[in-house]
Amino acid sequence: MTDVPTRTLPSGDELPQLGFGTWNISGETVREGVHTALDAGYTHVDTAEGYHNEAAIGEALAEYDRDEVFLTSKVLPKHLTYDSLIEACEDSLERLGTDYLDLYLIHWPNPAVSLRESLNAMATLQDRGLVRNVGVSNFSAYQLSCAHHVSDVPIAVNQIEFHPWFQRPDLVEYCNETDVVVEAAAPLARTEIFEDDVVRELAEKYGKSASQIVLKWAIERDVVVLPKSSSPEHVRENAALFDWDLTEEDLAALDDRDRNYPVYDTPARDWSSDVYGIRE
């Protein structure tokens, strides 16, 4: 596979623009997925304590050179108080079988916990060498601007829902203006985007899969993509993005598909969910 392009983080670390996403896959499936991805040339794996697969991922990673893999995990909203966040990170490290994370993200904002407190804990983790880069996930521009204001460490990344149907130009522009790298969670709109007429037309035109077309578009827009798949064939296919190009005209055609349509990041939250830890 041709070398994967990278985005430079405030620390100077290089974040590969292609990562293996692991949401909703676990056990032997995620172990095999990590093996397939790393053998296919991925050097970036994304997980979270809420995915309940860190131990299986750790088993797979043990067979590779840790320093050759950019590893991300995330802390649940219910663990955002200072002591809970420190403990959650230590637990993730133990499950993953590693001494450090390349990137640690607040998975979702939790308005019941002080953001300053959470980011103070993140700064402590970085000071201790447990976390090399700090970021957030699913933050609005408003929430991200607050994080910038109270954080003692740079906010390196905002991992958000992003795909041709949900392009969020104002949020992406704010991230770009503040040197925050955008990572696309659900870059394929959980496969719904495969039914898009323009995506299908371009897939046929280029002799590529629909997923390759959508991922290539996002990478050309300087976004880091985290496609997940339980199919080894699709994992390898999603890595074959770097020896061909979409024309500017075709990139613009995908730009025009925005319909402000989220597949998971909807305006309201189910606050009764255990992931927030603020049930009555």
C-alpha positions, -999 to +999 in steps of 0.1 A: +000+000+000+012+035-008+022+055+023-008+069+041-008+107+044-007+122+078-019+153+097+006+169+121-007+174+156+004+203+180+028+179+197+046+173+163+032+137+162+019+125+128-016+112+128-023+089+098-053+100+078-066+064+076-074+045+108-091+012+115-124+019+134-136-007+158-170+005+170-195-024+174-170-052+167-155-073+194-139-106+203-123-127+176-138-104+149-120-074+162-088-093+168-088-105+132-098-070+120-068-055+137-045-081+122-059-076+087-057-038+090-021-037+102-010-063+077-027-043+050-007-012+059-029+007+084-008+022+112-037+037+132-063+020+154-092+037+171-111+023+200-129+034+232-137+020+266-174+022+256-167-002+227-159-030+251-132-044+229-099-029+242-087-063+257-092-081+224-074-052+205-046-054+230-041-091+223-038-083+186-015-054+191+008-075+212+020-092+180+032-059+165+057-032+173+038-008+195+057+022+184+046+016+148+009+020+157-009+052+164-034+041+191-065+061+202-090+054+229-118+074+245-132+080+280-170+076+286-190+107+297-198+091+330-160+090+338-152+127+332-147+138+368-110+141+376-103+109+395-127+088+374-110+100+342-075+092+355-087+057+365-106+051+332-074+059+313-053+036+335-079+008+330-079+013+292-041+011+292-042-021+311-068-037+288-048-026+257-016-039+272+003-007+266+021+020+286+007+050+267-020+061+242-010+083+213-044+100+215-071+101+243-104+116+236-134+127+257-160+105+239-190+128+244-194+160+263-212+157+296-229+189+308-232+175+343-194+175+348-170+205+346-151+205+314-123+223+332-120+193+356-120+168+328-093+187+309-072+191+341-072+153+343-062+151+307-033+174+314-022+152+343-023+121+321-001+139+295+023+151+322+026+114+334+034+103+299+003+081+297-013+101+269+007+118+242-021+139+227-055+150+240-087+155+221-124+155+221-152+138+202-187+149+192-180+185+204-198+214+188-179+245+179-193+261+210-181+233+232-147+231+215-142+268+220-149+264+257-124+235+258-097+257+242-104+284+268-100+262+299-074+235+287-038+236+297-029+213+268-037+217+231-069+201+218-054+181+190-085+164+175-123+166+173-137+132+162-172+140+148-198+125+125-188+136+090-197+122+056-211+136+023-246+139+038-234+156+070-205+179+062-209+205+091-190+233+074-191+258+103-177+232+127-151+220+103-140+256+095-137+263+133-116+232+138-093+243+109-090+278+122-079+265+156-055+238+144-078+209+155-077+179+132-111+166+122-116+129+124-146+113+107-165+089+129-190+070+108-173+083+076-196+060+055-228+071+073-230+035+086-233+023+050-264+045+042-243+067+019-238+037-004-273+044-018-264+079-028-268+083-066-237+104-071-216+080-050-228+051-070-221+069-103-186+077-093-179+042-080-189+029-115-169+056-133-137+049-113-141+012-110-140+015-072-163+006-043-187+032-029-167+032+003-135+040-015-151+069-032-165+084+000-133+078+020-111+093-008-133+124-008-129+129+029-092+125+028-089+150+000-108+174+023-080+169+050-102+148+072-090+116+090-112+087+082-119+057+106-138+032+086-148+000+104-156-033+089-158-069+101-150-081+066-112-087+058-119-080+022-135-046+030-107-037+055-081-042+027-103-025+002-106+006+024-068+009+025-065+011-013-070+049-015-036+064-023-026+055-058-055+072-076-073+105-075-108+120-078-111+150-102-119+184-087-152+182-105-161+149-089-150+161-055-172+191-059-201+168-069-197+151-035-195+184-018-229+191-032-245+161-015-247+177+019-282+174+033-274+180+071-284+144+077-267+127+108-269+090+113-260+091+150-252+127+162-288+139+165-296+171+183-310+155+215-295+128+238-309+099+257-296+111+291-309+080+307-282+060+290-256+045+313-228+061+292-235+095+307-238+084+344-264+110+352-295+089+355-321+099+381 
